[in-house]
Amino acid sequence: MRASLSRPPSNKPLLTGWGGTRGAGGGGPGLALGAAVRWLTERAPHRESAPKRRGKAPLPTPPPPLLAKVLDTTGRRPPRQIRLQCSRFCFAPSQVPMEEMEEELKCPVCGSFYREPIILPCSHNICQACARNILVQTPESESPQSRRASGSGVSDYDYLDLDKMSLYSEADSGYGSYGGFASAPTTPCQKSPNGVRVFPPAMPPPATHLSPALAPVPRNSCITCPQCHRSLILDDRGLRGFPKNRVLEGVIDRYQQSKAAALKCQLCEKAPKEATVMCEQCDVFYCDPCRLRCHPPRGPLAKHRLVPPAQGRVSRRLSPRKVSTCTDHELENHSMYCVQCKMPVCYQCLEEGKHSSHEVKALGAMWKLHKSQLSQALNGLSDRAKEAKEFLVQLRNMVQQIQENSVEFEACLVAQCDALIDALNRRKAQLLARVNKEHEHKLKVVRDQISHCTVKLRQTTGLMEYCLEVIKENDPSGFLQISDALIRRVHLTEDQWGKGTLTPRMTTDFDLSLDNSPLLQSIHQLDFVQMKTSSPVPATPILQLEECCTHNNSATLSWKQPPLSTVPADGYILELDDGNGGQFREVYVGKETMCTVDGLHFNSTYNARIKAFNKTGVSQYSKTLVLQTSEGCNFETQSAPYSQLVDIKKLLAVAWFAFDPGSAHSDIIFSNDNLTVTCSSYDDRVVLGKTGFSKGVHYWELTVDRYDNHPDPAFGVARIDVMKDVMLGKDDKAWAMYVDNNRSWFMHNNSHTNRTEGGITKGATIGILLDLNRKTLTFFINDEQQGPIAFENVEGLFFPAVSLNRNVQVTLHTGLPVPDCYSSRASIA
């Protein structure tokens, strides 16, 4: 550290303010340096030695030669500027406001600015009057005299054994007492404005006209530091044994002088009023009520001089500072510094006192050394204060950033929730459309049945009326000529009104049930995903190719966790695309490691992948499994996303299926593992196969096991919602060929076309060829094509279908190759 003294170019004062940042636990570097600067500006350096004077008051210290050269003709010092330069900070005193250090200048007992502060051995300060208020009388056996008499160690200040005496406790009930002394009185504990516990004197002090510094203290008194709570017993000198902190007094004076606000009365108890006068002898500012009460103009006080507050401030600023004197020799000034005791001493202490054998150094040299050490120590504190200031700026920026991020996040959250609501509304519209479609379908079926029953009832009514009129005839021979035919017609008509005819084809209930529980559960589980987690995600699952296979339009996949994986998985997510290279979609979520997916398209290529998840998150996707359905199914693995083939496995899969009891009419009778069907009704009933086709070429056959009374069964394909109680092809949901013992017709939407000669008998074979690549449907009887291509431009999902009555029984044969005749024609084409 380096200090320089220079004279400014003008007489305008430069010390206009104070600067610095308050650090942790006290004033910042600006505070300490500001105090040092003001001290250098207001006072000249002490002399390193003082003349020896015995029994007389000390002479005022003359100004040093440097200051003497700059005194002007009026005897006043011209204003000067002190600039302290340190290795890491450099500033003038006018840069720092003084409000930061106000708490450093207040007494911890009374909460006001220090008045006549004294320095306790623990280095804390306290007002002299406050020190008298917190004195506590100790038992005689603990006095310094009794300790010296008993041979105990001698010290200027005897600290109490805190194990024997407790003067302060954070958990007490407001009272303090000496522990271990039954006869010791207890005194109520009060609190200062700063929250420090204050112990009033055990007995009220006797009335005296002496100043607080000269008034005697109770014998065997003890004082406890209100800040560190260290207790000590006073010697015979009492409070006079503590040095006065003149530097702190000077700092307080300059701080109060720097206040631009009006001066306040120093004796008002609650809200200080504005001071009207100042007593130069008492050095106290009074308002009018306090002056009349505390400073009446009579007696000795009548000779005191009262001046206006502004003039009192100037006179206080210009009054010479009291010179610090030795506590042991009150008439002597400090001249040297005891290195061992770390305190200033006078020459008598060196000649006669306890410091005679101690190492001492010149007061001025130690003064400069300690100032330099303090400045160096402030370097580190200045860095911490700078870091704290930057940290506060960072925190304030964080507040602003948090507010901005909150607004942005709320907007994003609202947008996401609105997107979910829009998606739900769209799905709602789709579901409502399906309900309306089902509604129209039910109405159509019921209306068609009404029309059918109306026509049939009209025919039956006409037959009954005709028969009644025939019965009225009296011609026996004529009656007998037509009676047999009429009887057969009546029985046949009666059979047509048999089982199921008078049963509604459609129920009034809607066979639709909305399962919203998964969605509600997902909504309840909707939560934020933490970006940073403490536990890792599970490892990527491995597909087990040797256990993966297909069957018809179904695929079975199997996977497992890596052998060396230590992170458990809570479940797995299996994803498949749409078979056309589209987006992946979830088809399974659960804890199982094997899954079979049904309802895939034949002759289609699918991509499958798997990933694991736990509470932390999800793993990477596994290698992509590429599979193709229908007759030939090739499994290929590729490492996503590079599409590099790493393994190939070929498996054969054909379309094996049976009839579906779940969707068939109730009159259908199943046998032979659902491969053989017949009917219990004279009316035609429809039965579908279990497997639907939307792609590829598919061929299956049906053999006629029983054929009685020349019925006309129908064979073909249909939608899943085809009418089940009429002949196949009567509605627009079926494409069929119906055949009797002589000829056949193609029928769709009750339209008959392409009558072809050639029928069926018991043991005949009917073949159905569905070529969805060419969008055609062809029929065969006994391995020969029956007529031309029956239907063209067929698209969508089709199920094998048959309609028959009680006179017919057929057996299904699947997994068959395409007829050679069709294959040869297709290759030629």
Secondary structure, DSSP 8 states (H G I E B T S, - for coil): -EEEEE--SSSS------B----TTS--HHHHHHHHHHHHHHS----S-----SSS--------HHHHHH--TTS-----EEEEE-SS-EE-GGGB-GGGGGGGGB-TTTSSB-SSEEE-TTS-EEEHHHHHHT-EE--GGGSHHHHHHTT----SSEE--TTT-B---TTS-SEEB-TT-TT---EE-EE-TTS-EE---SS-----SS-TTTS---TTEEEE-TTT--EEE--TTGGGGS-B-HHHHHHHHHHHHH--S--B-SS-SSS--B--EEETTTTEEE-HHHHHHHS-SSGGGGGS-EE-HHHHHHHHHHS-----B-SSSTTSB--EEETTTTEEE-HHHHHTSTTTTS-EEEHHHHHHHHHHHHHHHHHHHHHHHHHHHHHHHHHHHHHHHHHHHHHHHHHHHHHHHHHHHHHHHHHHHHHHHHHHHHHHHHHHHHHHHHHHHHHHHHHHHHHHHHHHHHHT---HHHHHHHHHHHHHHHHHHHHHTSTTTTS-SS-SS-------HHHHHHHHT-----SS-SS------EE-GGG-EEETTEEEEEEE--TT--S--SEEEEEE--SSS---EEEEEES-SEEEE----TT-EEEEEEEEE-SS-B-----EEEEE-SSEEEEEEE-TTT--EEEEEEEE------B-TTTS-TTEEEETTTTEEEESSSS-EEEEBS--BSSSEEEEEEEEEEE-S----EEEEE-TT--SSS-TTSSTTEEEEEE-SSEEEEEETTEEEEEEE----TT-EEEEEEETTTTEEEEEETTEE-SS--EES--S-BEEEEEE-TTEEEEEE-S----HHHHHHHHH-
